[in-house]
Amino acid sequence: MVDVLALVEARLRTALGEPDARAAVTFLGADRVEVLRFQDRDHEGPVVRYATLGMSANPMTDPTATLADPVKGPRAELVLSVRAGVADTGKVLRPLAVLAASPQVEGLVVAPGASLDVGEPLWPGAPFSSVLVAEPGGLVEDLELDDPMDPVRFLPLLPMTANEAAWKRVHGAPALQERWLAKGTDLRDPARRSVALD
């Protein structure tokens, strides 16, 4: 049997470099989830990227299915990018691990366009308790696995304020993303305010 997590970690290292920190979280009734931290830069300065490792060990199963397929089904890991030095984002490790464990613990299938909420600030003082799951493929390419396994998709997470999350529930994810784009919102700013939604 292929070691999916070893392949996932190798893909993350290829795309993001060597992690400078990692933490493991274990939840009752679920496999261990690790969160890796990577330091990076973009045109506006240093960026910290957090990536989960463990969510893709098993395929996500539709909660209405009577029998879980141990091989087939969507697999994913989560990636969060924030500007470095603006907020104490190091405490996001546990909330990220909670989100990554949600397919095992709650039977969720995490897919682009979904909202995920941890019920508390993502890090101390954060104006966000939820995230929008964005389309994969930009930062880390999908990892193809041997048939009949689905590829592992690396899903970017975009933090949402409570107002943005409520607006997204009414108008949908594409409309919120269009609003962010139209207003030039820096989604990596860990201290940003809600985009204008009127």
N, C-alpha and C positions, 0 to 999 in steps of 0.2 A: 504493500500500500504506500502510495506517495506521501511524503511528509509535506503537507500543504503549507504549514506555518513556516517551515524552513525556506520554502520557495517564496513565500510572501515577504519574509524578512529580507531575503536577497534582493527582491524587486524594490523594496523600500530603500535599501542601501544604495542600489544602483541609481535610483531617481533622486534621493534626497541627501546622500552622503552617509557618513558614520553618525549614529545617534550619540549624543553627549550625555544622555540620562535615560533610564528606563525604570518603570515601576510596575509591580504586579498586584492585581486585585482579584480576590476570589470571593464569589457569591455562593450562598447555600444553593445546592442543586444545579450549579452551572460550572463549566470549565473555567480555569484561570484565564484572565484577560490581562495582557500587558499593554502599557502605553509607552511608546518610544518618543523621545524629544530630539528634534533636529534643529540646528541653527542654520539660517540661510540669509540671503539678501535679495532684495528686489530693487527696482529703480528708486524707491523711496526710503531705503534703509534696511536695517536688520529685521528679520522675520523669524519667529519661532514656529515650528511646525510640530504638531502632536499627531501621531498615528497609532491606531490600535493594532494589536496583534493577538489574535485568538478568536475573533468573531467568525473568521472564515474557515475554522477547523471543521465545521459541520455546515451543511446547506441549511438555509432558512426554509421553514416549512409553513405552508398555508395553515393557519389555525383551524380552518374548517375541514382539512384533510383528516380522514380516519386513520391513516397510517403514514408515519414519517418515513420518507425515502432517505436512507443513510448516505446516498451517493449523489443523486440528482437534486437540483434546486439551486436557487441563487446564492452566491457567496459574496461577502463584502467585508471591507475594513473601512474605518472612518478616519478622515484627515481634517484637522483643524489648523488654520494658519492665522496667526495674530502678530501685530507689530511688537517687537521686543522693547522692553524698558518703559512701557506706558502704564502697565498694570501688573499686579501680582498674579499672572496667569498660571503659575506653576501648580496652583490648587485645582486646575481643571482636570487633573489626571483621574480622580475618582469619578466625577460626573461623566467623563468620556468612557470610562470602563463600564459604568452603569448603562450607558446607551449601547455600547458594544455587546453587553450581555443580554439586552432586551429580547433578541430573537429566541434565546434559550429560556429565559425566565418568563417572558410574557407571550411567547409565540408570535412575535411581530415579524413581518417581512419588511425590512428597511429598504426603501427604493427612492429614486429621485422624485422630488416634489413633496415628500412626506415631511411632517413636522414632528420633532421629538422634543419632549419637555422633561427636564429633570426635577422640576418643582422647587428649585432653589437657584440662587445665582451661580453661574458657571464657575466663577472664582470670586473671592471676596470683593464686594463693591461693584460687581459686574451689573450692567443694566440689562443683562440677558439671562433668561432661564431656559430658553428653548433655541433650537436650531432648525434651519431649513436644510434638507438634504439636497445637494445640487447634483448636476450631471457629472459622471466620472470622465476620465480620459485626458484631462488637461495637464495635471501635475504628475500623476503616476498612471502609467498605462495599465489597462486590464492585464491580468496574468492568466494566460491560457493554461488549462489543465487537461490531462488525458481524458478522452471520452470514457464514460458518458458524463463526466463532471462538468458543471458550468464553470466559466472563468470567474476569477476573483476580481471584483470591481472595487476601486478605491474611491469612496464617495466623499467629496468635500462637504464640510459642514459650515453653514453661514449663520452666525449668531443673529437672533431676532429679539427685538424688544417686545414687551407684552402687547403694545399697540400694533406693531408690525405683524405679530402672530395672529392677533384677532382679525386684522385686515386681510391677511392671507387666507384665513378660514372662509371669508366671505367672497373674496375676489380670485383666489387661486394663486399658486406659486408663480406662474409666468408673469402675472400682473405685478406682483411684488418685485420680482427681479427686474422687470422693465422700469418700475418706479425707481429702484436703486440705481439703475444704469442712467436714467434720465437726469437724476439729481447728482450724479457723480459721487455716490456714497462709497467711502473707503470701508469695505466690509472686513478689512483686517485690523481696523482701529478698535482696540478693546475698550475704549472709553467713548465711542461715538454715541451721538444721540439718535433717536428715532428719525427716520426719513419723514418728510412732510407727506401726509396721506390725505390731504383735503382735495 
